[in-house]
Amino acid sequence: MKKILLFITLILSSVLVKAQAQLAFPFQGGSPIMNRFFKDSLVVSPEIIKKKASGTAVFKFTADEKGLIKKIIVYYADDAILVVPIIEALKKSNHKWIIPDHEKLHDFILPFSINFNAPANTSNATIKAAFDYYSKRKPIISYNQVPLETATLLPTVIVSYNLSE
């Protein structure tokens, strides 16, 4: 009898493990399509290019069962200048999110990294502008406790833009 109960327990646990392994990526098309979508949809503003801005921003957003984004929260951003184009790109991703079954809303955490590709012959003015931006940036930081609940952490989206001298 003990062997039968042990056998049944093993079978049930293996079924549960198999069910967890088959969780679909929450963006239609998978991770490479999500990265390409955000690289194509995120428009680096002229202000970012002028200031030679670069940095990281982490967002939490909520999607419903139809894939619509209901709420966007900035958890962290190296500077406020980076936030606006990312929010616009997130708004363009409506109807592309897939939430787990039996949920009406689901939270996702999506980090972004925005960097510039320096030209081969970088001038001192470009270096100075990048340093000035870095030294004068004003990070957006969450000082209070951040409730994560059941959020899905997605891979970082890396966006690079080219500088011209």
C-alpha positions in Angstrom: 0.0 0.0 0.0 2.8 2.4 0.8 4.5 1.6 -2.5 1.3 2.4 -4.4 0.9 5.8 -2.5 4.5 6.6 -3.2 4.1 5.7 -6.9 0.9 7.9 -7.2 2.7 10.8 -5.5 5.6 10.6 -7.9 3.3 10.5 -10.9 1.3 13.5 -9.7 4.5 15.5 -8.9 5.9 14.8 -12.4 2.7 16.0 -14.0 2.9 19.2 -12.0 6.5 19.8 -13.0 5.7 19.1 -16.7 2.9 21.7 -16.5 5.2 24.3 -15.2 7.8 23.6 -17.9 5.3 24.4 -20.6 4.5 27.9 -19.6 4.3 30.0 -22.7 6.4 33.2 -23.1 4.0 36.1 -22.3 4.6 38.0 -25.5 3.1 36.7 -28.8 6.0 35.2 -30.8 8.4 34.7 -27.9 11.4 36.5 -26.5 13.2 37.3 -29.8 10.0 38.8 -31.3 9.5 40.9 -28.1 13.1 42.3 -28.3 12.7 43.1 -32.0 9.3 44.7 -31.3 10.7 47.0 -28.7 13.8 47.9 -30.6 11.6 48.8 -33.6 8.9 50.6 -31.6 11.1 52.5 -29.1 11.8 55.9 -30.8 14.9 57.5 -29.2 14.0 61.2 -28.8 16.2 64.0 -30.2 16.6 65.2 -26.6 18.1 61.8 -25.6 20.5 61.9 -28.5 21.4 65.6 -27.8 22.3 64.8 -24.2 24.0 61.6 -25.1 21.8 59.9 -22.5 22.1 56.2 -21.6 20.9 54.1 -18.7 18.5 51.6 -17.3 14.7 51.8 -16.6 12.6 49.1 -14.9 8.8 49.1 -15.4 6.0 47.1 -13.9 2.8 47.0 -16.0 -0.4 45.1 -15.8 -2.1 43.3 -18.7 -5.6 41.9 -18.9 -6.9 38.8 -20.6 -7.1 40.5 -23.9 -3.5 41.7 -23.8 -4.3 45.3 -23.1 -2.0 47.2 -20.7 -4.0 48.6 -17.9 -1.4 50.2 -15.6 2.3 51.2 -16.0 4.6 51.9 -13.0 8.2 53.1 -13.2 10.1 51.2 -10.5 13.5 52.7 -11.4 15.0 54.9 -14.1 18.4 56.4 -14.4 16.8 59.6 -15.6 13.3 60.9 -16.4 14.4 61.6 -20.0 14.5 57.8 -20.7 11.0 57.1 -19.4 8.8 58.8 -22.0 9.9 56.8 -25.1 9.6 53.5 -23.2 6.1 54.3 -22.1 5.1 55.1 -25.7 6.6 51.8 -26.8 4.8 49.9 -24.1 1.5 51.5 -25.2 2.1 50.2 -28.7 2.4 46.6 -27.4 -1.4 46.4 -26.5 -3.0 43.1 -27.5 0.4 41.3 -27.7 0.6 40.1 -24.1 -0.5 36.6 -23.0 -1.4 36.1 -19.4 -1.6 32.8 -17.6 -4.9 30.9 -17.7 -7.6 31.7 -15.1 -6.2 35.2 -14.4 -8.0 38.4 -15.2 -4.9 40.6 -14.7 -1.2 39.8 -14.6 1.8 41.9 -13.7 5.0 42.0 -15.7 8.4 43.5 -14.8 10.3 44.7 -17.8 13.8 46.2 -17.6 15.2 48.4 -20.5 18.7 49.4 -21.2 19.3 52.3 -23.5 22.9 53.0 -24.7 24.6 54.9 -27.5 27.0 53.6 -30.1 29.9 56.0 -30.1 31.5 56.8 -33.5 35.0 55.4 -34.2 36.6 58.8 -33.8 34.9 60.0 -30.7 35.6 63.7 -30.0 36.3 65.3 -26.7 33.0 67.2 -27.0 31.0 63.9 -27.2 32.9 62.5 -24.2 32.2 65.7 -22.2 28.5 65.7 -23.2 28.1 62.0 -22.0 29.9 62.8 -18.7 27.8 65.9 -18.2 24.6 63.9 -18.7 25.9 61.2 -16.3 26.9 63.7 -13.6 23.6 65.7 -13.8 21.1 62.9 -14.3 18.2 62.7 -11.8 17.2 59.1 -11.2 13.6 58.0 -10.5 13.8 55.8 -7.4 11.1 54.0 -5.4 11.7 54.9 -1.7 8.7 52.9 -0.4 8.2 49.2 -0.3 7.4 47.8 -3.8 4.7 45.0 -3.7 5.6 42.5 -6.4 2.8 40.0 -5.7 2.8 37.5 -8.6 4.7 39.4 -11.3 6.7 37.8 -14.2 10.2 39.2 -14.7 10.9 39.5 -18.4 14.4 39.6 -20.1 16.0 43.0 -20.4 15.4 44.9 -23.7 18.6 46.5 -24.9 18.2 49.4 -27.2 21.2 51.2 -28.8 21.3 54.3 -30.9 24.0 55.8 -33.1 25.7 59.1 -32.4 27.0 61.3 -35.1 29.8 63.8 -34.5 
